[in-house]
Amino acid sequence: MAVPLTFLFLFSLTLFSQLHTSFSRQSHIELPSETHRSSQKQTHLHFFYHDLRSANNPSIVQIVNPPKNVPNGFGSTFVMDDPMTEGPDLGSKLIGRAQGLFGLASLNDLGMYMLINFAFTEGDYAGSSLSMLGRNPIAEQDREMPIVGGTGVFRFATGYAIANSVDDLSTPEHFVVEYNLTVRHG
Ligand SMILES: *[C@@H]1O[C@H](CO)[C@@H](O)[C@H](O)[C@H]1NC(C)=O
C-alpha cells in the first residue's frame, strides 16, 4: 500500500517535535552564570622537579626503547615519579610528586608529549592535584603546556604551565626543571 509522501513528512515532523519537547523537559543543563565565573580563583604556583636518572634511586624509568631506524629518539617512552621542591635544590622543601608518562613524539625535532599529574602534599594544596597534557619542545625556553584539570581545591582547573630547564644545576643524572603554573579553578 502506497503511503502519501505528505503524510510521511508530517508524521516525522510531529515525531521530531515530540522528541524535542521531551528532551528539553528532561534536561537539567545549567548554563554558566556570572556568579560561577566570579567565584573562580586564579592561583600561581612555582616549583621545581627533579628527573633522577641514577642507577640506584631513579625517579625516571625508560619503558620503551626507540627503534634504530627513526630520528630524534622517536618513540622513546618514560614513566616518572619526580620529587617536586619549593626551591631549585633537591634538599629544599618537598611539596609533592610529579607523576606520569612522557615520550619523544616528534620526527623532526626533540618534541615530547607530557601526560603528568602534579600531586601536592604540602599546605593548603595537600591531597589536591593538577593534570598537565601537552607538547614539550625540550630544546626551547619558556615551554608552554596546558593544565587540563584538577582535583580537590583544584576542581574545574584550567590553565597553563611554563617550563624551563635549569641548565646550570643539571647533570646527566639529575635534571632540574622550573615550573610556573597559572590556574583558574572553582
Ligand atoms: C616564574 O615565577 C617566578 C616566581 O614567581 C618568577 O620570578 C619568574 O620570573 C617566573 N618565570 C616565568 C618564565 O614565568
The ligand as an SDF file (V2000), in Angstrom:
LIG
                    3D

 14 14  0  0  0  0  0  0  0  0999 V2000
   58.1680   32.1110   37.4090 C   0  0  0  0  0  0  0  0  0  0  0  0
   57.7890   32.5480   38.6930 O   0  0  0  0  0  0  0  0  0  0  0  0
   58.8570   33.1700   39.4110 C   0  0  0  0  0  0  0  0  0  0  0  0
   58.3680   33.4390   40.8370 C   0  0  0  0  0  0  0  0  0  0  0  0
   57.0700   33.9520   40.8540 O   0  0  0  0  0  0  0  0  0  0  0  0
   59.2990   34.4190   38.6610 C   0  0  0  0  0  0  0  0  0  0  0  0
   60.3800   35.0180   39.3530 O   0  0  0  0  0  0  0  0  0  0  0  0
   59.7210   34.0490   37.2660 C   0  0  0  0  0  0  0  0  0  0  0  0
   60.0130   35.1850   36.5060 O   0  0  0  0  0  0  0  0  0  0  0  0
   58.6340   33.2660   36.5480 C   0  0  0  0  0  0  0  0  0  0  0  0
   59.1360   32.7780   35.2690 N   0  0  0  0  0  0  0  0  0  0  0  0
   58.3890   32.6990   34.1680 C   0  0  0  0  0  0  0  0  0  0  0  0
   59.0820   32.1940   32.9620 C   0  0  0  0  0  0  0  0  0  0  0  0
   57.1950   32.9970   34.1390 O   0  0  0  0  0  0  0  0  0  0  0  0
  1  2  1  0
  1 10  1  0
  2  3  1  0
  3  4  1  0
  3  6  1  0
  4  5  1  0
  6  7  1  0
  6  8  1  0
  8  9  1  0
  8 10  1  0
 10 11  1  0
 11 12  1  0
 12 13  1  0
 12 14  2  0
M  END
$$$$
